[in-house]
Amino acid sequence: MKYNSPVNELLEEYRPVWALLYSSSVMRWDLETYMPRAGADARGRALADITMMVQSRIISMKPLIERGKASKGLTDVEKGVVRVLGRRLNYYERVPPTLIEELQRTTTKSRIAWREAKEKSDFKLFRPHLEKVLSLKMKEGERLAGGGDPYDALLDQGEEGLSSRDLDSIFGSLIPSLKKILSKVLKNGEPPSSHKLEKSGYDEPSIIAANAGVIQVLGMPNDRFRVDLSAHPFTSGMDVDDVRITTRFKDRDFRTTLYATIHESGHALYELQVDRDLRSTPIGHGVSSGFHESQSRFWENMVGRSREFVKKLTPVIHKMLEFTKRYDSDELYRYANLVRPSLIRVDADEITYNLHIALRYRIEKLLFEEKVKVAEIPQIWSDTIEELLGVKPKDDSTGSLQDIHWSSGGFASFPNYTVGNVIAGMCWEAISRKREFSAVINEGGVDELKKWLGSNIHRYGGTYAPRELQRRVFNKVNDTGGLIRYLETKYLKF
């Protein structure tokens, strides 16, 4: 693609930055998959050095970025390039190299400490690392806020334009509706709260084969996509032709593994369907964390847990997991959609999931407002989840140590899961306007859904800011109505 002169120069200068970021992505993927634990210190230093090189190069591009901002007649793609680089420049100018380097080194060690603490279910092992990470993230937020709210400044980094005011409105709408739906479902007893298949064990070769079957049903490209294992499932989109996901295995309850795979495949599909003309540019990836989560949650839940998709999966499940053969697709559908208040976010059902996010959002705000200390997190966690869901953690592993995010410096990232669910709800509603969603899956299958998402969302990469993209696709922003209507339609008529 040909670009106007200042943008052309910008992209030429950006190419080495892209190479550094590509290398960093591979190293981060390896950190969570194959790297020996003892390699954490060296990996942290290497990643910190790469980050410093990226910062230096972005700052050196300031004159070109300013020229781009002042240019007239830019295309939407060119405006997107200038906008994204301008945001990165703002970050690197406000956050000093010493803080960036310290954050990189600290979070690399912190992730290793989190793994050990989770294995031993001992928050005290992780606490000093988390205290340091939080202190550094607060400094980062203060630098970015320039006198404003540090937490809002960090929210904006992951989801451009998002603020705690937006989130208070979103959760203010969702929480009472979710509690109302949950109460009715639990009273009706359908879908059930438990199933015999939860206790059914499986061997690793069988679940690997089942996951491979799911990936085949989703139509994931074998030559551009791969799956590995990690402690916490994630997706790395190095390039449109190199997208990798991880999943996790337990010794029983196979739906947790299959749906983690579908979830991460939703992330991967976003990266795989970005317009090839945008590769190696600053906008060659998904536009934001919230939009990314909308895609993973859309595929995991609205597609993957639908009656129609479970029916398509049933032959694969029966073939690879022989102990399931006595359960027909209707019974597997009930198993896939159990509803109950639970402790673990990644295993939460669709109705209660956002209540888990509300818990984390509350704690993060309290920490950044300095109303609580890190040492108090386990108790606050226990009290708040009991308030929202009526359950209490039995130990730190099922409570405040269950997520990797804070160890990686991911403060202000949890709310993007709920933003993603809200956007997924808007996707469901937009697709359902033409004909019933069940008919889309039955008649057009995954190909029709991929085409709609690719045309309306994926192909643009980061061309448009998240709020602008929402307006273009849905003509509204962060509207919770679609998600609530989807949940009511599915679960109150189960």
N, C-alpha and C positions, 0 to 999 in steps of 0.2 A: 504494500500500500504506500502511496506517495503522500507526504505530509508537507505542510507549509514550512518555510525555511527555519524559523526558530524552533519548531517542534522537531524537525528533522535533526537539527544540531543537538537538541536535548536528548533524543533517542540514541544518537551516536555516543554521546557522553554517558548515557545510562547503561549501555551494553556491558561494560565491566562490572557495574553495580549488580546487574541481573546475574552475572556469572558468580559473583560473591554470594548473593542470596541463594542461588541454586545450590552452591556448595554447602552453605550453612544448612539448608533444608535436608540434604542428604545426611549431614553429620547429626542433626537433631533426630532424624528418623532412626539412625543407627544407635544413637544414645539410648533410645527406648526399646530397641529390639535385640541387637547383637553385641553391643559394646560390653566388655567386662566391667564390673563395678569399679575396679581400681583405676580405670581409665578416666574417671569423672574429672579429676583435677586438670589433667592435660587437655581434655576435651573442652572444659570450661575456659581455659586460657586461649585455646585456638578459636573458639566461638567469639570470645570477647575481642580478640584481635581482628577477626573478620568484621565484627560490628563497628569497630573503630575505623576500619578502612571504608566501610559503607558510609559512615557519618562524614568522613573527610571528603569523599567524592561528591556526596549530595550537597554539602556546603559549598564546594567549589563550583557547583552548577548554578549557584544563586543568580548570577547575571543573566543566564539563559532563561531561568524560570521567570524572572521579572520581565524579560522581553516577551516571553510567552503570554504572561498575564496581560500585558499591554497591547498584544496583537489583536487586530480586528479580523473578522471573517473566518475565524477558526471553525472547523467542523466539531460536532459533538465529541468525537473520539479525541481530537486534539485538545479540546477543552478539558476532557477527562484526564488526559496525560498531565496537563499543566496543573489541574486541581490536586491530583494525587501527589505529584512531586512537590507541590507547594505545601501540602500537609506534612510531608516527610521533612522538608526543609524547616518548617516551623518547629517540628519536634526536635530536630538535631541542633537548632539554634538555641532552643530554650533549655534542653537537657544536656548538661556538660558531659564530655567524654568520660570523665572519671566516674560519674554516677552510672552511666550506661555500662561501663566495664565492670564496675562493682556488682551491678545487678546481674549481669551475665554470669559472672563467677559464682555469686552467691546462690542463684537459682539452680545452677548446675549441681552444686553440692546439696542444695536443699531437696531436690528431687530424689537423690539417693537416700537422704535421711528420711524422707517421707516413706519410701518403700520399706525401710527397716522398721520404722515406727508402726506402719500399718500391719506388717507381718507379726509384730509383737503386741499390737493393740495397745500402744503406750504413747499417749500424746506428749508426755514429758520429754521423750526423746526428740520429738520434732519441734517442740516449743521454741527453743533458742534460735533455730533456723528460721522459723516463721516470724519471730519477732524482728529479726534482721531484715527479712524480705519485706515485711510490712513497713518498717521504717524507711527503707529505700523507695518503696512504691509511693509512700506519702510525700517524700521529697520530690519524686518524679511528678506527681500530681500537682504539687504546689508550683513547680517550675512551669508546667504546662498551663496552669490556670491563670497565672499572671495576676493574682489578687482575687480570682474567683474561687469557685468550689473545686478543690482537688479531686474529689470523687467524680464529679461531673466531667472534669477534664479527662480522666481515665476512661469513663464511659464513652466519650467521644472518640477515643482512639480505636475502639473496637467496632463501634456503631456510630458512624459520623452523624452528628446532630442530636444524639440521644442524651437525655438528662434525667436526673432523679425525679424531676417534676413529671416527665412523661411516664416513668415507671410507677410512680405513685398513682397516676391515673389508670394505668393498665392493671395493676394489681388491685386497685380499688374496685374496678369493674369485675375482674376475674374471680377473686377470692370468694365473695358471697355466692356467685353463680356456681362455682365449682363445688362448694360445700353443699349447696342445695341439690345439685345433680348427684353427688356422692351419697347424700342421705337417702334419696329415693332409690338409688341402685342397691344400696345395702339393705334397705327395707324390702325391696322386691326379690332380692336373692339371685337376680340375673343381670349381667353375667355372674357366675359364681365367684367366690373369694378364694377358692382353692381347687386343686385338681390332682388326681393320682399321678399324672405325668410329671409333676414337679419333683417327685421322689424317685423317678426312674433314672437310673444311672446309664451312662454311655461310655464307650471307649473312644480314644482320640482318633484313630483311623476312620471310624464311622462318622464322627461329627465333622471331620475334615471333608469327607466325601459329601456329606449333607450340605455343608457350606458351599462347596463347589457346585452342587446342584442348584442352590439358591442363586448363586452368581450367574449361572447359565440362564435361569429363568429371567433374571434381570437384564440379560443381554450385555453383560460387561465385556469389554474387548480384551482378549487374552494377551495381546501384544502391547497394550498400553497401560496395563493395570495389574497389580499383584496384591496378595494378602499375606500377612505375617501375624505373629503373636506379640502381645505386650501386656503389661500389667493393667493398662487402661487403654481401651480402643481409641484410635485417632486416625486422621487422614493427613497425608502429605501430598500436596499437588506441586511437584517440582516443575512440571511442564505439561502442556496439553497431551503429550505422548508419554508421560511418566507420572502416573498417579498411583499412590500406594496407600493401602489401608491396613490396619491391624484389627484383630478381634481378640477375644479372650475365651478360655475354656474353663468350665467348672466340671465337677464330676457327675452332675445330675441337672435336671431341669433344662433341657436342650433349647427351649425357646430363648433363653437369655443370650446364648451364643448366636443363634440364627438371626435374631433381631438386632444384635450389635453389628452383625455383618451387613444387614440391610440398611441400618442407620448410616454406617460409614460409607456404604456404596452410594447413598444419597448425596453425601458430601462429594464423593468422587465424580459422580455424574455431572455435577456443577462444573468442576474443573475440566472434565473431558469435553464438555460442550461449549466452552468459551471459543469465540471466533478465532480461527487460526491466525488471522491478520494481527491479532493483539498479542501473540506470543512474544516473549522476551521484552515486553513493554511494562511500564508500571501498572497498567490496567489489565494485564493478562491473567487475572485471577478473580475469584468471586469478590463482590463489592464490599462485603462486610460480614462480621460474625453472625449477626442476626439473620441476614439473608441465607448464609450458609446453613445455619441451624434449621431454617424453614425447609430447606431441601431434604436434609437428613430426617427430620421429623415427619415430613410429608410422606416420604417413602417408607419409613419404618412403621408408621401408624395408619395414616389414611389409606395408603395402598397396602402395605405389608400385612396389616391386621384386618383388612376387609374380608368379608366372607368369600368374595369372588377370588381374591388373590390366594387366600389359604387353600381354596379348592384347587387352584393351579399348582400349589406347592405340595399338596397331599401325596401325589405319586412319588415325588422325590423323597419326601420324609419316610414314606412306607418302604421304599427301596433301600435307603441308606441306614435307617434306624428300624430294624425289624420288629422291635418290641412295640411299635406304634400301630402295627397293622390291624389290631382289633378296635382302633378308634377311627371312625369315618371323618370326613372333612368338617361336618358340623361340630363334632366333638373336638376336633383340633382347633376349630374357630373359637370355641368356648375357652379352651386352654390358652389360646393366644391372647385372649381379652379378659383375663381375670382382673377383678377390681377389689382392692383392699388397701387400707392404710398400711404403709410399710416404711421401713427405715432407710432403704437404699435407693437413692435417686435414679441410678441407671436401670434399676429393675422396676421402677414405679409405673403404674398404669397411666393411661392418658388423662384420666380425671384428676388424679392426685399429683401428677408430675410438677405442675406449676406451683403447687403449695411447697414442694421441696425447694424450688427456686426462690420463692418468697422468703423462706427461712434464711437462705444464704444472703439474699439481698439485705435483709434486716441486720444481720450480723456485720456485714461489710460496712453498712452506713454507721452503725454504732462504733466500729473500730476507727473509721476515718473521722468521726466526730469526737473521738477520744473519750467516749462515754463508757467504754469497757476496755479491758486489757486482753492480750492474747491468752493469758493463763485462764481467763474466765470462759473462753469459747466452749469447752466441753459442757459446762453447766448450762450456759445460755442455749446452746444447741439442743440439749435434752429438754429444757423447759419449753422452747419455742416449737419444736416438732410435736411435743405432746399437746400444745395449744392448737396447732393447726391440724394435726392428724390423729391425735389421741394415742400415740405410741411413744415409747421411750427406748433409747439405745441401751443394749446390754453391755456394751463396751465401746472403747474409742474407735475400733475398726469399723463398727457399724454406725458410728456417729460422726464426729468431727474429722476423722482421718480417712473417710471413704473416697474423697476426691483428690486428684493430683493438682488441681488448678492453682491453689494458693502457693504450693511449693514452687510452681513455675512462675510466680509473680502475677498470676491471672486474677488479680483483684479487679472488680468491675466487669468481669467477663460472664459470670453466671446469669445476669439478667438477659443476656442475649439469647439464652435458650428459650425464655418466655417470649421475647420479641419474635424469635423464630417460629414458635408455635402459633403466635398471632398471625404472622405472615402466611404460614402454612394454611391456616383457617381461611385466609383471604384467597389463596390459590384454590382450595377445595370449592369455595363458593363461586369463584369465577368460572371454573371448569364445569361446575354443576348447573350453571345457568342454561347451557345448551341442551343437556340431557342429564339424566340421573348419573351420579358418579359410578354406581355399580354397573350401569350399561357401558360406560366408557371403558372400564376394566375388562368387561366381558367381550366387548366388540372390538375395541382398538388395542386393548392390552397395554403393556408397558411402552410399546413403541409410540402410541398416540400421546401418552403422558409425557414421554421424553421429548417428543416433538413440540408439544405446547410449552413446556418449561424451557426448552432450548430457544424457541422463537421469542418468547416473552421476557425471559430472565437471563438464562445462562450465556447466550451469545454476547451480551453486552459487557461481560466481565465487570470491571470497575468504571466503565464509561460514565455512568450517572451515579450521583450520590444516592445513598439508600432511600432517603425520603422522596427524592425525585423519581426514582425507579418505581417506588410504590404508587406514586400518583399516576405515572404513565401506565402502569399495568392495571391498577385497581381503582384509580381516581379517588383514593383516600389513603390515610396514613395510620398505621397501628390501630386499626379498628378491631376490637375484640369480638364483635358480633358474629363473624363467620366461624370462629373457633367454638364459641358457645353453642351456636346453632348446630354445628357438626356434632358436638358431643351429645347434645340433646336428641338429635335425630338418630344417632347410633345407639346410645346407651339407654334411653328411656323407651325405646321401641325394640329392644334386643330380642 
